[in-house]
Amino acid sequence: MKSHISHIIVIVVIVSFSLIITTIVSAKTFDEFSSVKSSENIVLAGQPGITVVGEVRTVDEIANPRLWGKGRPNTKRYGTAGVESGLCIAGSIDYGLSFNVVDWGSAADACPAGTWVCSIDDLKSGGMPYSACNTARPDTIVDEMTCDGTGLNAVGSSHRGWLADTHATETYTGYTYSEALDISNVFSSLSCESRPVWCCSEATL
């Protein structure tokens, strides 16, 4: 009789212990699952509000999105008197030419933080015709590069820089603008070519 009771007690203890272990494991699994879901929710909720240092998410006065400069280290913009000095003016916009040379698709990489890649409309905002902007950007032996990497030496007062605009009908082309005073100097170029970039900002009072 005692042996039978002992067997029953052992079975009850084993079953009870199994139930306790199962409960603990289930609780742990639930906690882990809850933590993962919570973390995912935090990440997803945070994505729309990510802040990019130096970038202001705005559009121009006619609601076109601006291609903002990425503000990479050592990017700079030249006005007529030097870096950020003597910037050219088109209406309410200041603009100058970047030091870095890039292809059209990488234009934002060449503009400093707080500036955007100028558009044709930006340069027209001061009225027609376009103004000359002979910047103090250093004149080097390689001011531009062809698609195959061949270096080109532009005339010091006629460096040609990228604009944000893409051609409406031609494939693989973007628009460029020369420092020289010539309305015909806004024209399309192969987007794989490398050249400086015109970088715009709101004019300061």
N, C-alpha and C positions, 0 to 999 in steps of 0.2 A: 504493500500500500504506500509506504514511504517512498519507495522507488518511483512509483507512478506519479506521486505528487511532485517529486523532484523533477521528473521529466517535464511535467506541465509547467513548473516554475521556469525551467531553463528555456522552454519554447516561448513563454510569455516574455521573458527578458530579451531573447533574440529578436522577436517580432517588434518589441518596443524600441530596441536599439536601432533596428532597420528603419522604422518609421522616423525616428529622430534624425538619422543620417540623411534620409530622403528629403526631409523638410529643410535641413540646413543647405543641402546641395541645391534644392529648388530655389530657396531664398537667394543664394549666391548667384545663381544663373539669372534670376529676375533682376537682381541689382546690377549685374554686368550689362544686361540687355538695356536696362533703363539708363545706365550711364552712357552707353553708346548712342542710344537714341537722343539723349539730351545733348551730347556733344555735337552730333550731326545737326540738330536743330539750331544750335548756337552758331555753327559754321555757316549754315545756309542762310540764317537770318542776318548774319553779318556781311555777306557778300555784296548786297546792293549798296551798302554804306561804306565800302572800302575807301579809305582816303589815300590818294597818291600825292606824296609830298611834292609841292611845286606845281601841281596841276589844278587848274580851276575848270570845272566842267560847265562851260557856257556855250552859247551860240552867238552868231553875229546879229546885227540889227534886223536882218531879214530872215532870221531863224535857221541859217545854215550852220551846221556844226563846225566848230573850229578844230583844226589838227594841232593840238597843243604840244609844245616842245617838251621833251622828256627830261631836260635838265641834267644830262649826263655830266660827270666831272670834266672840267676844262672846256666845256662848250662856251663859246662867246660870240657876241654880235658886234660888228663894227659899224659905227656911224662915220660921218665925214671927218671927225677929229680924233677917232680912236675907239677903243672898246666902250660901248654904251655912251659915247660922247659925240655930239653933233648928229644925232639920229635924223634921218630924213622924215618929212611929215606929209601925210596924205589925209587931209581933213582932221578927224579925231584920232588918227592912228600914227604912231611912230614906227619906223622900220629901219632895218639895217641888214647887212649881209653876214652870214655865219663864217667862221674861220674853217670849220670842218667841211670836208668834201665827201658827199655821199651820193648814192643813187636816189632816184625819185621816190621809190618805195620806202626809203629810210630817212626821208626829209625831216621827220620829227626828231630824229636822233641828233641832228645838228643844231637845233634851237635850244637856247637856255630856258630854264624854268620860268614860267610866267609870261612866255611869249608863245606865239603860234605861227605856223607856216602861213605866210601871206597868200592871199588869193588875188586873182585879177580884180575882183570887186573891191578888195581892200585898197589896192593901189589907185583905183578910180575914185575912192571916196573923197579925195580932195578936188575932184573935178577933172575935166580933160583939158589939155593933153596930159599924159604921164609926165612926171618930173624926173630930171636926172638925179641920180644919187651916187656920186663918185665917192665911194667909201674909202676909209683908210685901211681896208683889209690888205695885209701884206701881199705883194705881187711876187709869186714864186715861179719856178720854172715848170711846175706842174700845178696849174690852177683848175684843170678839168681832166677827165679821163674818158676815153672811148669805152665801148662795151667790152672790148678785149683787153682793157687795162693799159692802153697806150696813153702816155701823158701828153697833155696839150698845154701850151703856155699862152694864156690870153693876155691881151693888152691891159695894162694896169688900170685904165679908166673904164674898161669894158668887160669886167668880170660878169659872167652870166650865172644867175642863181635860179634854183627851182622855186616854183610857186606850187600851191596845193592843188591847183586845177588839173584834171585829166582831160584829154581831148575827147570830144563827144563822139567822134566817128572813127578816128584812127586807133589801132590797137597798139598797146605797149608804149604809149607816149604820154608825157606830161608837159606842162608849160614852163617856160623859162622867161626870165626878164633880165635885160642888160642894165648895167650901171649907167650907160650912155643915154643921152636925151634923144630918144627916137621911138615914136609910138609903134613903129613896125618891129621893134625889138621884143615884143611879146609874141613868142611863137612856140610850137611844139617841138620837143626833142625826145629821142629814144629814152625810155625810162631806165634802161640799164646803164646809161652814161652816168658819170660821177661829176658833181659840181657843188659849189656852195649853195646855201639856201637863204631865201629872204625870210626874215623872222619879224613878226609884227607884235605890237603891244598897244594898249590904250595910251594915248598921249597924256603926258603929265602936265599939270597946270603950272 
